[in-house]
């Protein structure tokens, strides 16, 4: 459907054609625009970017609605940081019950320089580099004694997801920049009204991204259906596509080498260093819910 956004005409055509061709991010952008209009029809104040089936929205105390209600009047967009959950089992039926090792978002990690902390931070990139024999030596050779400036600390996104104020987003013709954030047209930034973006304290609310936690079989299935995507430019996503082109077994080996962590001692070192945490309250909440509702009877 045609929306009330100010996206440039050529870009709009590209988004719609790519969505029709099956590009996931393009479809998510159009869905977000439609959701914005529906939110306006329902007189909602805020709209959250799409939360995927492998994500949990976590509030540390006050509910998200209360936090958004306290946002300054000039705020148009509120960004919720995400943390990344690590699978520790090759197969699982429900990762919300089983996965508890969480990598902290790079934005909140400290700038410590002790040897163990640096080792723990670089550990995640080294695992990915180890799957690429032709690039590993070059990358390691260029590293000094510090933390590398890399994207591979997380396998997926690290820029969080946002909520937009419905009235102001429509009023200034905002449109999704991608799956995570909204674009406020430059011409509208000179007009009165809410235009700014802020980040909420991740201790108050955050997103836990259970990326690839469904296990090896699901990982292979996932990339069997996403081999042709071009809009997702995350480095590890592209690496997975290359391994998928080789064989399913190559993709399975990548999962075991760069995604799965079965070394319990290493997991504890990561937690002790402060690079990761053990987050169990999602599992406990799911277990409590499961005892009050028979999940097998739900459609």
N, C-alpha and C positions, 0 to 999 in steps of 0.2 A: 504493500500500500504506500501511497505517496504521503510523506510526513511534512511537518512544518519546520524542517531543519534548513540551515544555511550552508549545507555542504556544497562545495563547488560542483558545477554541472558535470564536468568530465569525471570527477571523482565519484559522483553519485552514480553515473552510468557504469563505471568500473565495479562499484560495490554490488550493484544489482545484477550485472552480468556474471560476476564471480559467484554470487550467491546461487544463481540459477545453475551454475556449473558444479556446485557442490562444495565450494570453499566454506569451511566451518565458521571462520572468523567473520566473513562477510554476512553469513546468515545470522550470526549472533548480533551483529551491528543492526541489521534491519529489524530483528526481533526486539532489540532494546528500544529502537525508535517507536515501534508499535506499542510496546509496554509503556512508554512515556505518555503516549496519547490516552491509553486506557487508564493510567494512573490519574491523569487529569480529569477524565470522565467520572472517576470514582472519588474525586476530591481528596486524593492522597497528597500528603506534603512532600514525601521523599520517595525516590525509586532507587533500589540497590541494583548495581550491575549483576549480570547473570551469575548465580552461584551454581557450580556444577555438581553433579551427583557425587563426586569425590572430594567435596569440600564441606567443612563444618564452620558455621559462624559462631564464634565463642565470645560471650560477654563475661567480664570479670566481676561484675556487680550489677550496676544498673543495666536495664535492657537497652538495646540499640535505639529504640524509639525515643527513650528519655535522653540519650546522649545527643541524638540528632536535634531534638527539640531545644537543646542548650547551645547549638551552634550559633555563632554570631550572625546577625542579620545580613551582613555583607557576604556571607559564605554561600556559594552556589554548589560547590562540590566538596564532599568529605571522603578522604581516602582511608581505607582500612588496610593495614599491612597484613601480609600473609607469612606464615611459617610453613616449612615443608616437612612432611612426615616420611619416615624411612621404613620400608618394609623389612621385616626380619623373618618372614616366613615365605617360602617359595610359592605357596598356594594358600589362599584363605577364603572363607565363605563371606566374612563380613569384617572388613578392615577397621571399622569403627570399634569393634570389640577387641581386635588383636594388635593393632599398630599403635605404639605409644612413644617411640623415639622420634623426637622433633628437632629438626635443624632450625636454629634461630635465623630470622631474616638478617641479611648482611647489614641492613641499615641500623640495627641495634647492637651489633657486635662491637666490642671495644677495640681499641688500637693497641692492645698489649703486644709486647715483643718477646715474651719468654718463649723458650724453645718448644715446650710442649704445646702451648697455645697455637703457635705458628704451625706446628706439625699437624695438629688436629684440624685447623682451617684448610691447610693445603691437601689434607688426606682425600677430600672429596674430589678435587680436581685431578689429583694423581690417579685416582681410580679410572676416570674417564680417559685420561691421557694414555694409560696403560693399554687401552683397547686400540690405540692408534700408534702402532710401532713407528710409523714414518714421521710422526710429529712429536713424539714423547721426548726424544733426546734434545731436539731444538728448544722445546719449551722449558725443559729442566735446566738446560745450559744457560738460558737467559735469566733464570731466577737467581737472585742474590740470596740474602739471608732473610728477606722480608716476606710478607704475604703477597701473593701474586694478584694483579688486578685482573680478575677473571669473572666470567659469568657462571662458571661450573660449580661454584659452591652450592647453588641450587641447580637441579636438573631442569626445572620448569621456570615459570615467571617469578619475579621477586618484587614487582612494583605495586603489588596489592590490587584491590578493586575498589570502586568508588560508589558512593551514593550521591544523587543529584537532587537539588531542590526542584520539584516539578514545575512550579509556576515560573521560576526564573529561567530554568533550562528551556522551556517553551517560549518564554518571552523574548529571549535573545537568540533563539534559533540554534541552540547547542545541538551537537550531533556526536555520536560515538567515535572516538579516535581509533578504537579497536574493541577488544572484548573487556577492557579494564577501566578506561577513563573516558571522559567526555571532553570534547573540544568546545571552547567558548570562542566564537568568531571574534577576530581582532577588532572589527568595527563596533562590536557590542561592548567591548571592554571600556569604551569611552562614555558609555551611557550610564545613567544612574541605576542603582539596583544591585542585587547580589551577583558578584562576578568572581570572587576569589575561591581558591581551593585551600583546604587545610588537611592535615593528617591527624587522625585520632591517636591517642596514646594506645599502643598495642597491648598494654597491661589492662586497659579497660575493655577493648574489643579488638578482635583479630580474626583472621581466617586461617584455619588449618587445612592445608592442601595435601590430601592423601594420594599424591601422584604415583601412579604405577603400583599402588599397594594391593591391588586385587590379585597379583601373582603373575607368574611366568606365562601361564596359558592365556590370561587376559591381555598381557603385554603383546604377545604374538598376534592375537586377534585384533587388538587395537591398531597396530601398524599395518596389518593386512588391509585395513579399510582406510588408512590415512596416508598411503604411500605417495599419493599424487598432490598432496597439499603444498601450496606455495606461499600462502600468506603467513603461516606460522614460521617465523625466522629464528626461533630459539635454537642455539647450536646443538643441544642434545637431541632435540626433535629431528633436526636434519641428519644427525648421526644415526638415529634409529631408522630413518628412511633408507639410508645407504645400506645398513646391515640387513634390512628387510629385503632389499633387492638381491642380496647375496643368497640368503636362504633363511628358513625359519629357525634352523639350528644356530646360525650365526646370530640371529636376533635373541635367541634364548641364552646364548653365551654372553651377549652384551648385558642382558638383564642380570645374570648371575655375577658378572664382574663389576658393573658400574651402578646398579640399582639396589640389589639385595645386599643386606648386611647381616651375616649370621655369626660374626665374631663378637661374642658377648663381652669379651675383655675390651675390645676396641670401642664398643658402644659405651661402656662405663668410662673409658678414658675421655670420650667426647663429652659426656655429661659432666665429668669432674672438671674439665677444662672450661666449661661454660659455652661451648660451641653448640651443644645440644641440651635438651631437657627431656625428662620423662614426664609425659602428660597422660594421666590416667583417668581424669574426671569424665572424659568423653565416653570411655569404656564403661565406667561406673554408671553414668547416666543411661547408657543404652541397656545395661544389664537391669537397672531398676525399672526401666520402661518395659523390658521384655518380661519381667515378672508380673506386671500388671495387665499387659495386653498379649494375647496369643498371636504372635507375629505370623504363624503358619496359617491362621484363618483370615489374614488380611489380603485383599486383592491388590 
